[in-house]
């Protein structure tokens, strides 16, 4: 389980997000050429070293996860960034297949031009959770 897995699962389960972005267009790693827009790319930016817990078999993990929105218009880009934030920010509990999850926003990146004359922007999250070892 990774922070990206958790964020990806939440995005795929969220009705307002999937009404705007097809589940098949929510990807990890990288977006394929010719992906249908809008699309979301979920990637791990960094992971803090695992810290052992008193509970045997579990460690606390902190990951910075970036969700990049690629859209056909600037308006779509902004609306989808807002949906991504509403879906993930401030969530706590057992989420996305992980235990004791806490998700905070960690900044919104700049507007950039994407491939094929698309519009891109990234929303970062700080995802803290218990991982099994």
PyMOL commands that place a pseudoatom at each C-alpha (Angstrom):
pseudoatom trace, name=CA, resn=UNK, resi=1, chain=A, elem=C, hetatm=0, pos=[0.000, 0.000, 0.000]
pseudoatom trace, name=CA, resn=UNK, resi=2, chain=A, elem=C, hetatm=0, pos=[1.278, 3.464, -0.894]
pseudoatom trace, name=CA, resn=UNK, resi=3, chain=A, elem=C, hetatm=0, pos=[-0.026, 6.994, -0.478]
pseudoatom trace, name=CA, resn=UNK, resi=4, chain=A, elem=C, hetatm=0, pos=[-0.671, 7.042, -4.231]
pseudoatom trace, name=CA, resn=UNK, resi=5, chain=A, elem=C, hetatm=0, pos=[-2.761, 3.871, -3.937]
pseudoatom trace, name=CA, resn=UNK, resi=6, chain=A, elem=C, hetatm=0, pos=[-4.893, 5.523, -1.252]
pseudoatom trace, name=CA, resn=UNK, resi=7, chain=A, elem=C, hetatm=0, pos=[-5.433, 8.759, -3.202]
pseudoatom trace, name=CA, resn=UNK, resi=8, chain=A, elem=C, hetatm=0, pos=[-6.118, 6.828, -6.423]
pseudoatom trace, name=CA, resn=UNK, resi=9, chain=A, elem=C, hetatm=0, pos=[-8.720, 4.660, -4.680]
pseudoatom trace, name=CA, resn=UNK, resi=10, chain=A, elem=C, hetatm=0, pos=[-10.474, 7.706, -3.207]
pseudoatom trace, name=CA, resn=UNK, resi=11, chain=A, elem=C, hetatm=0, pos=[-10.583, 9.446, -6.602]
pseudoatom trace, name=CA, resn=UNK, resi=12, chain=A, elem=C, hetatm=0, pos=[-11.975, 6.353, -8.345]
pseudoatom trace, name=CA, resn=UNK, resi=13, chain=A, elem=C, hetatm=0, pos=[-14.685, 5.963, -5.657]
pseudoatom trace, name=CA, resn=UNK, resi=14, chain=A, elem=C, hetatm=0, pos=[-15.759, 9.622, -5.686]
pseudoatom trace, name=CA, resn=UNK, resi=15, chain=A, elem=C, hetatm=0, pos=[-18.893, 10.215, -7.766]
pseudoatom trace, name=CA, resn=UNK, resi=16, chain=A, elem=C, hetatm=0, pos=[-18.321, 13.950, -8.483]
pseudoatom trace, name=CA, resn=UNK, resi=17, chain=A, elem=C, hetatm=0, pos=[-14.779, 13.156, -9.696]
pseudoatom trace, name=CA, resn=UNK, resi=18, chain=A, elem=C, hetatm=0, pos=[-15.823, 10.190, -11.865]
pseudoatom trace, name=CA, resn=UNK, resi=19, chain=A, elem=C, hetatm=0, pos=[-18.676, 12.207, -13.364]
pseudoatom trace, name=CA, resn=UNK, resi=20, chain=A, elem=C, hetatm=0, pos=[-15.994, 14.526, -14.816]
pseudoatom trace, name=CA, resn=UNK, resi=21, chain=A, elem=C, hetatm=0, pos=[-13.042, 12.135, -15.277]
pseudoatom trace, name=CA, resn=UNK, resi=22, chain=A, elem=C, hetatm=0, pos=[-13.537, 8.591, -16.574]
pseudoatom trace, name=CA, resn=UNK, resi=23, chain=A, elem=C, hetatm=0, pos=[-12.187, 5.985, -14.163]
pseudoatom trace, name=CA, resn=UNK, resi=24, chain=A, elem=C, hetatm=0, pos=[-9.984, 4.663, -16.993]
pseudoatom trace, name=CA, resn=UNK, resi=25, chain=A, elem=C, hetatm=0, pos=[-8.369, 8.115, -17.199]
pseudoatom trace, name=CA, resn=UNK, resi=26, chain=A, elem=C, hetatm=0, pos=[-7.249, 8.089, -13.548]
pseudoatom trace, name=CA, resn=UNK, resi=27, chain=A, elem=C, hetatm=0, pos=[-3.759, 6.607, -13.769]
pseudoatom trace, name=CA, resn=UNK, resi=28, chain=A, elem=C, hetatm=0, pos=[-0.630, 6.039, -11.742]
pseudoatom trace, name=CA, resn=UNK, resi=29, chain=A, elem=C, hetatm=0, pos=[2.912, 6.431, -13.050]
pseudoatom trace, name=CA, resn=UNK, resi=30, chain=A, elem=C, hetatm=0, pos=[2.329, 8.293, -16.297]
pseudoatom trace, name=CA, resn=UNK, resi=31, chain=A, elem=C, hetatm=0, pos=[-0.445, 9.117, -18.705]
pseudoatom trace, name=CA, resn=UNK, resi=32, chain=A, elem=C, hetatm=0, pos=[-0.347, 7.243, -22.013]
pseudoatom trace, name=CA, resn=UNK, resi=33, chain=A, elem=C, hetatm=0, pos=[-0.298, 9.159, -25.274]
pseudoatom trace, name=CA, resn=UNK, resi=34, chain=A, elem=C, hetatm=0, pos=[-3.766, 9.836, -26.551]
pseudoatom trace, name=CA, resn=UNK, resi=35, chain=A, elem=C, hetatm=0, pos=[-5.389, 9.558, -23.113]
pseudoatom trace, name=CA, resn=UNK, resi=36, chain=A, elem=C, hetatm=0, pos=[-8.951, 10.839, -23.146]
pseudoatom trace, name=CA, resn=UNK, resi=37, chain=A, elem=C, hetatm=0, pos=[-9.172, 14.238, -21.453]
pseudoatom trace, name=CA, resn=UNK, resi=38, chain=A, elem=C, hetatm=0, pos=[-9.729, 15.155, -18.748]
pseudoatom trace, name=CA, resn=UNK, resi=39, chain=A, elem=C, hetatm=0, pos=[-7.311, 12.816, -17.012]
pseudoatom trace, name=CA, resn=UNK, resi=40, chain=A, elem=C, hetatm=0, pos=[-5.692, 12.502, -13.588]
pseudoatom trace, name=CA, resn=UNK, resi=41, chain=A, elem=C, hetatm=0, pos=[-2.159, 11.300, -12.930]
pseudoatom trace, name=CA, resn=UNK, resi=42, chain=A, elem=C, hetatm=0, pos=[-1.444, 10.154, -9.355]
pseudoatom trace, name=CA, resn=UNK, resi=43, chain=A, elem=C, hetatm=0, pos=[2.249, 9.929, -8.382]
pseudoatom trace, name=CA, resn=UNK, resi=44, chain=A, elem=C, hetatm=0, pos=[4.342, 9.623, -5.258]
pseudoatom trace, name=CA, resn=UNK, resi=45, chain=A, elem=C, hetatm=0, pos=[6.642, 12.618, -4.805]
pseudoatom trace, name=CA, resn=UNK, resi=46, chain=A, elem=C, hetatm=0, pos=[8.397, 11.452, -1.636]
pseudoatom trace, name=CA, resn=UNK, resi=47, chain=A, elem=C, hetatm=0, pos=[8.089, 9.065, 1.301]
pseudoatom trace, name=CA, resn=UNK, resi=48, chain=A, elem=C, hetatm=0, pos=[9.431, 9.660, 4.805]
pseudoatom trace, name=CA, resn=UNK, resi=49, chain=A, elem=C, hetatm=0, pos=[11.361, 6.695, 6.152]
pseudoatom trace, name=CA, resn=UNK, resi=50, chain=A, elem=C, hetatm=0, pos=[9.171, 4.225, 7.955]
pseudoatom trace, name=CA, resn=UNK, resi=51, chain=A, elem=C, hetatm=0, pos=[9.069, 4.583, 11.717]
pseudoatom trace, name=CA, resn=UNK, resi=52, chain=A, elem=C, hetatm=0, pos=[8.459, 1.460, 13.814]
pseudoatom trace, name=CA, resn=UNK, resi=53, chain=A, elem=C, hetatm=0, pos=[5.340, 1.417, 15.948]
pseudoatom trace, name=CA, resn=UNK, resi=54, chain=A, elem=C, hetatm=0, pos=[4.737, -0.307, 19.247]
pseudoatom trace, name=CA, resn=UNK, resi=55, chain=A, elem=C, hetatm=0, pos=[2.196, -2.504, 17.480]
pseudoatom trace, name=CA, resn=UNK, resi=56, chain=A, elem=C, hetatm=0, pos=[4.138, -5.365, 15.959]
pseudoatom trace, name=CA, resn=UNK, resi=57, chain=A, elem=C, hetatm=0, pos=[3.798, -5.611, 12.198]
pseudoatom trace, name=CA, resn=UNK, resi=58, chain=A, elem=C, hetatm=0, pos=[2.772, -1.995, 11.518]
pseudoatom trace, name=CA, resn=UNK, resi=59, chain=A, elem=C, hetatm=0, pos=[4.725, 1.152, 10.697]
pseudoatom trace, name=CA, resn=UNK, resi=60, chain=A, elem=C, hetatm=0, pos=[3.596, 4.749, 10.276]
pseudoatom trace, name=CA, resn=UNK, resi=61, chain=A, elem=C, hetatm=0, pos=[4.285, 6.113, 6.810]
pseudoatom trace, name=CA, resn=UNK, resi=62, chain=A, elem=C, hetatm=0, pos=[4.109, 9.654, 5.459]
pseudoatom trace, name=CA, resn=UNK, resi=63, chain=A, elem=C, hetatm=0, pos=[3.958, 10.237, 1.711]
pseudoatom trace, name=CA, resn=UNK, resi=64, chain=A, elem=C, hetatm=0, pos=[3.683, 13.318, -0.452]
pseudoatom trace, name=CA, resn=UNK, resi=65, chain=A, elem=C, hetatm=0, pos=[1.382, 12.521, -3.362]
pseudoatom trace, name=CA, resn=UNK, resi=66, chain=A, elem=C, hetatm=0, pos=[0.827, 14.676, -6.461]
pseudoatom trace, name=CA, resn=UNK, resi=67, chain=A, elem=C, hetatm=0, pos=[-2.384, 14.560, -8.491]
pseudoatom trace, name=CA, resn=UNK, resi=68, chain=A, elem=C, hetatm=0, pos=[-1.898, 16.178, -11.884]
pseudoatom trace, name=CA, resn=UNK, resi=69, chain=A, elem=C, hetatm=0, pos=[-4.987, 17.304, -13.767]
pseudoatom trace, name=CA, resn=UNK, resi=70, chain=A, elem=C, hetatm=0, pos=[-4.719, 17.361, -17.552]
pseudoatom trace, name=CA, resn=UNK, resi=71, chain=A, elem=C, hetatm=0, pos=[-7.711, 18.964, -19.250]
pseudoatom trace, name=CA, resn=UNK, resi=72, chain=A, elem=C, hetatm=0, pos=[-8.800, 20.360, -22.592]
pseudoatom trace, name=CA, resn=UNK, resi=73, chain=A, elem=C, hetatm=0, pos=[-9.635, 23.793, -21.145]
pseudoatom trace, name=CA, resn=UNK, resi=74, chain=A, elem=C, hetatm=0, pos=[-8.454, 26.068, -18.358]
pseudoatom trace, name=CA, resn=UNK, resi=75, chain=A, elem=C, hetatm=0, pos=[-11.950, 26.089, -16.887]
pseudoatom trace, name=CA, resn=UNK, resi=76, chain=A, elem=C, hetatm=0, pos=[-12.064, 22.272, -16.765]
pseudoatom trace, name=CA, resn=UNK, resi=77, chain=A, elem=C, hetatm=0, pos=[-8.616, 22.204, -15.159]
pseudoatom trace, name=CA, resn=UNK, resi=78, chain=A, elem=C, hetatm=0, pos=[-9.714, 24.536, -12.345]
pseudoatom trace, name=CA, resn=UNK, resi=79, chain=A, elem=C, hetatm=0, pos=[-13.025, 22.775, -11.748]
pseudoatom trace, name=CA, resn=UNK, resi=80, chain=A, elem=C, hetatm=0, pos=[-11.363, 19.349, -11.562]
pseudoatom trace, name=CA, resn=UNK, resi=81, chain=A, elem=C, hetatm=0, pos=[-8.620, 20.589, -9.197]
pseudoatom trace, name=CA, resn=UNK, resi=82, chain=A, elem=C, hetatm=0, pos=[-11.441, 21.743, -6.892]
pseudoatom trace, name=CA, resn=UNK, resi=83, chain=A, elem=C, hetatm=0, pos=[-13.116, 18.305, -7.133]
pseudoatom trace, name=CA, resn=UNK, resi=84, chain=A, elem=C, hetatm=0, pos=[-9.820, 16.548, -6.329]
pseudoatom trace, name=CA, resn=UNK, resi=85, chain=A, elem=C, hetatm=0, pos=[-9.340, 18.739, -3.244]
pseudoatom trace, name=CA, resn=UNK, resi=86, chain=A, elem=C, hetatm=0, pos=[-12.930, 18.201, -2.090]
pseudoatom trace, name=CA, resn=UNK, resi=87, chain=A, elem=C, hetatm=0, pos=[-12.524, 14.438, -2.510]
pseudoatom trace, name=CA, resn=UNK, resi=88, chain=A, elem=C, hetatm=0, pos=[-9.265, 14.031, -0.591]
pseudoatom trace, name=CA, resn=UNK, resi=89, chain=A, elem=C, hetatm=0, pos=[-8.470, 16.984, 1.688]
pseudoatom trace, name=CA, resn=UNK, resi=90, chain=A, elem=C, hetatm=0, pos=[-9.119, 16.573, 5.384]
pseudoatom trace, name=CA, resn=UNK, resi=91, chain=A, elem=C, hetatm=0, pos=[-10.076, 12.893, 5.162]
pseudoatom trace, name=CA, resn=UNK, resi=92, chain=A, elem=C, hetatm=0, pos=[-9.298, 10.594, 8.082]
pseudoatom trace, name=CA, resn=UNK, resi=93, chain=A, elem=C, hetatm=0, pos=[-10.010, 6.996, 9.045]
pseudoatom trace, name=CA, resn=UNK, resi=94, chain=A, elem=C, hetatm=0, pos=[-9.629, 3.656, 7.304]
pseudoatom trace, name=CA, resn=UNK, resi=95, chain=A, elem=C, hetatm=0, pos=[-9.612, 4.740, 3.653]
pseudoatom trace, name=CA, resn=UNK, resi=96, chain=A, elem=C, hetatm=0, pos=[-8.604, 3.328, 0.295]
pseudoatom trace, name=CA, resn=UNK, resi=97, chain=A, elem=C, hetatm=0, pos=[-7.681, -0.024, 1.803]
pseudoatom trace, name=CA, resn=UNK, resi=98, chain=A, elem=C, hetatm=0, pos=[-5.342, 1.484, 4.429]
pseudoatom trace, name=CA, resn=UNK, resi=99, chain=A, elem=C, hetatm=0, pos=[-5.568, 1.924, 8.197]
pseudoatom trace, name=CA, resn=UNK, resi=100, chain=A, elem=C, hetatm=0, pos=[-5.583, 5.151, 10.196]
pseudoatom trace, name=CA, resn=UNK, resi=101, chain=A, elem=C, hetatm=0, pos=[-5.241, 7.458, 7.182]
pseudoatom trace, name=CA, resn=UNK, resi=102, chain=A, elem=C, hetatm=0, pos=[-4.936, 11.224, 7.460]
pseudoatom trace, name=CA, resn=UNK, resi=103, chain=A, elem=C, hetatm=0, pos=[-4.828, 13.408, 4.333]
pseudoatom trace, name=CA, resn=UNK, resi=104, chain=A, elem=C, hetatm=0, pos=[-3.879, 17.088, 4.242]
pseudoatom trace, name=CA, resn=UNK, resi=105, chain=A, elem=C, hetatm=0, pos=[-3.354, 19.402, 1.287]
pseudoatom trace, name=CA, resn=UNK, resi=106, chain=A, elem=C, hetatm=0, pos=[0.302, 20.204, 0.594]
pseudoatom trace, name=CA, resn=UNK, resi=107, chain=A, elem=C, hetatm=0, pos=[0.079, 22.904, -2.065]
pseudoatom trace, name=CA, resn=UNK, resi=108, chain=A, elem=C, hetatm=0, pos=[-1.189, 23.539, -5.569]
pseudoatom trace, name=CA, resn=UNK, resi=109, chain=A, elem=C, hetatm=0, pos=[1.307, 23.829, -8.393]
pseudoatom trace, name=CA, resn=UNK, resi=110, chain=A, elem=C, hetatm=0, pos=[1.440, 26.357, -11.220]
pseudoatom trace, name=CA, resn=UNK, resi=111, chain=A, elem=C, hetatm=0, pos=[-0.676, 26.315, -14.361]
pseudoatom trace, name=CA, resn=UNK, resi=112, chain=A, elem=C, hetatm=0, pos=[1.379, 24.778, -17.144]
pseudoatom trace, name=CA, resn=UNK, resi=113, chain=A, elem=C, hetatm=0, pos=[0.833, 23.908, -20.754]
pseudoatom trace, name=CA, resn=UNK, resi=114, chain=A, elem=C, hetatm=0, pos=[0.516, 20.180, -21.268]
pseudoatom trace, name=CA, resn=UNK, resi=115, chain=A, elem=C, hetatm=0, pos=[1.079, 18.008, -24.316]
pseudoatom trace, name=CA, resn=UNK, resi=116, chain=A, elem=C, hetatm=0, pos=[-1.246, 18.422, -27.258]
pseudoatom trace, name=CA, resn=UNK, resi=117, chain=A, elem=C, hetatm=0, pos=[-2.220, 21.967, -26.259]
pseudoatom trace, name=CA, resn=UNK, resi=118, chain=A, elem=C, hetatm=0, pos=[-3.772, 20.730, -22.996]
pseudoatom trace, name=CA, resn=UNK, resi=119, chain=A, elem=C, hetatm=0, pos=[-3.896, 22.484, -19.625]
pseudoatom trace, name=CA, resn=UNK, resi=120, chain=A, elem=C, hetatm=0, pos=[-2.183, 21.025, -16.522]
pseudoatom trace, name=CA, resn=UNK, resi=121, chain=A, elem=C, hetatm=0, pos=[-1.983, 21.729, -12.824]
pseudoatom trace, name=CA, resn=UNK, resi=122, chain=A, elem=C, hetatm=0, pos=[-0.941, 19.617, -9.833]
pseudoatom trace, name=CA, resn=UNK, resi=123, chain=A, elem=C, hetatm=0, pos=[-2.457, 19.345, -6.353]
pseudoatom trace, name=CA, resn=UNK, resi=124, chain=A, elem=C, hetatm=0, pos=[-0.209, 17.819, -3.675]
pseudoatom trace, name=CA, resn=UNK, resi=125, chain=A, elem=C, hetatm=0, pos=[-1.334, 15.946, -0.572]
pseudoatom trace, name=CA, resn=UNK, resi=126, chain=A, elem=C, hetatm=0, pos=[0.398, 14.747, 2.601]
pseudoatom trace, name=CA, resn=UNK, resi=127, chain=A, elem=C, hetatm=0, pos=[-0.865, 11.215, 3.238]
pseudoatom trace, name=CA, resn=UNK, resi=128, chain=A, elem=C, hetatm=0, pos=[-0.122, 9.597, 6.598]
pseudoatom trace, name=CA, resn=UNK, resi=129, chain=A, elem=C, hetatm=0, pos=[-1.143, 5.980, 7.259]
pseudoatom trace, name=CA, resn=UNK, resi=130, chain=A, elem=C, hetatm=0, pos=[-0.247, 2.721, 8.971]
pseudoatom trace, name=CA, resn=UNK, resi=131, chain=A, elem=C, hetatm=0, pos=[1.347, 0.192, 6.642]
pseudoatom trace, name=CA, resn=UNK, resi=132, chain=A, elem=C, hetatm=0, pos=[1.806, -3.488, 7.295]
pseudoatom trace, name=CA, resn=UNK, resi=133, chain=A, elem=C, hetatm=0, pos=[5.382, -4.806, 7.270]
for i in range(1, 133): cmd.bond("trace and resi %d" % i, "trace and resi %d" % (i + 1))
show_as sticks, trace
zoom trace
